[in-house]
Amino acid sequence: MWLYNGSPIEEIPDGYYGFIYLIENNESGKKYIGRKYFTAAKTRQVKGKKKKSRVESDWKGYYGSSEILLKDIDVFGKDKFTRKIIRLCKTRGETNYWEAKLQFQLNVLEETLADGSPAWYNGNILVKFTRKNIGKIDKADSIVL
């Protein structure tokens, strides 16, 4: 079940295209931030012509696209994870923007837990920026404007 402002959400809210979510492993404290659209495109044949339509996506049972996260869900069980919708978005562009913005703001590629392991399940941002291609970041290398 998804929580939004502390309450379960089970229906698509009117006027919204997608949402930004936070999934937290209640055992380790490790987190994942991502986006999900409420609907998905579907194409079907009608009288020999392709017809496009939108159908409800798998958002209700969705647990993210991170293989590491999904493996931990199998190991720990779904009951050890909290799924929160942190922002509802009205357009596809808004959904994509807020996912990337929050991933950068929350420092998902660099933050670590006390044991030195990554604090976030996220391994990339926009599938363009990854832990591997940004390398080890020295905190002293911050930019001062």
C-alpha positions, 0 to 999 in steps of 0.5 A, a space after each residue: 500500500 502506498 501512503 500519501 500524507 500518512 494516509 493510504 492511497 488506492 485510487 488515481 487522484 483526479 488530474 494527476 499524471 504520476 508521482 514521486 515516491 520514497 521507499 525505505 527499508 525499515 531494517 537498514 534505513 536504506 532508501 530509494 527515490 523514484 517516479 511512477 506514472 499512473 497510466 501507461 500507453 497501450 496500442 491495439 488494432 481496431 479494424 486494421 488500424 492502430 489505436 492508442 489509448 492509456 490504461 492504468 499502470 501497475 502503480 499499486 503494486 510497484 516497488 521500483 526498478 532497482 535490482 538491488 532494492 527488489 532483491 532486498 524486498 525478496 530477502 527482507 519481505 515487503 512488510 519491512 519496507 515503507 512506500 510513500 508518495 512524496 509528490 503528486 505531479 500533473 504532467 509527465 514532464 513535471 514527474 520527470 523533473 521532480 524525480 531528478 531534482 530530488 535525487 540530486 538534492 538528496 545526494 542519492 549517489 554519494 550519501 553513505 550509511 555509517 558502515 560506508 555502504 550506499 545510503 540509497 538503492 538508487 544507482 543512477 540519475 536519469 540513467 546518465 549519472 551513475 556512482 561509477 561515472 562520477 567517481 569518488 567525490 571528495 567533499 572538500 571539492 565543493 563549489 563556492 559561488 
